[in-house]
Amino acid sequence: LIGLCGAELVGPKSVGASEGFLGWIAYLGAANAGIPLSIIVKNYGWSAYFTTLLAACGIALLLLSPMVNLKSAVQREQAKLKAT
């Protein structure tokens, strides 16, 4: 869904750059997720693993919450046309 947000919120000329940047961040996150989570399972058990995943989801929701009322590029263009 992050890729969709990135495509919707930027203008048509910068979609490629936005998708490339978000893809790079996603690949880094996926590549680095395995080792810390395996250490958590090994040292603290599966309940700590699921608690960690729930906490990560909560943090992601908090970080994405400022984007709730943002308008897409199309909505901004329509608002400009109505204003003129």
N, C-alpha and C positions, 0 to 999 in steps of 0.2 A: 504493500500500500504506500510505502514511502515514495516509490517511483512514480506512482500516480499523482501523489501530492506535488512532487517536484515538477511533473509535466503540466499540471493544472495551474500552478501558481506563478509560473514564469511566462514571459512573452514568447511568441512563436519563434523568434530568432535565437533564443537561448535555451530551448528545450534540450538540445543535444548536450550542451555543456552541463546543464543541470542533471540530466540522467547519467552522464559519465561520472560526475562527482559523487552522486548518491550511490552508484554502483560500486565505485572504488571503496567508499566507506562500508558498504554492505559486505564486500569481499573481505576486507580487513577484519570486520567483526566476526564473520563466519570462520575465518581462519584461526582467530585467536580465542574462540569460545570453547573449544574442546579441552584444552589443557587446564584452565582454571576450574571448569566444571568437573572434570575428572578428579582433580585434587580435592574438591569439596566432597564428592561422593566417597572417595577413598578414606578421607580423614574424619568426616562427620556423618556420613550415611545419606540414604536417599531422601529422608525428610528434609534435611538441610538443602539438598539439591533443589527440591521442588519449592522450598521457601525462597531460595535464591532466585529462581525463575520468576516467581510471583513478584518479588521485589523489583527485579529488572523490568517487568511489565509495568509496574506502577511508576517507576522512574520514567519509562518511555512515555507513558500517558501524561505525566506532568510536563515533560519537555515538549510534547506536541500540543498541549492545551492552548498555548497562545495562538495557534493556527486555526482555531475553531471558527472565528468570524472573518477570516481572510476571504477576499473575493478572488475568483479565478481571473485570468487574463481576459477572457471573453466578457465576464461580468463587468470588469473595469472599463473595457471598450464601450459596452452598451451604456454604462453610466456617463461616459464622456459624450456620447452621441445625444443622450437625453438632456444633458446640461447645455448643449449648444443650440 
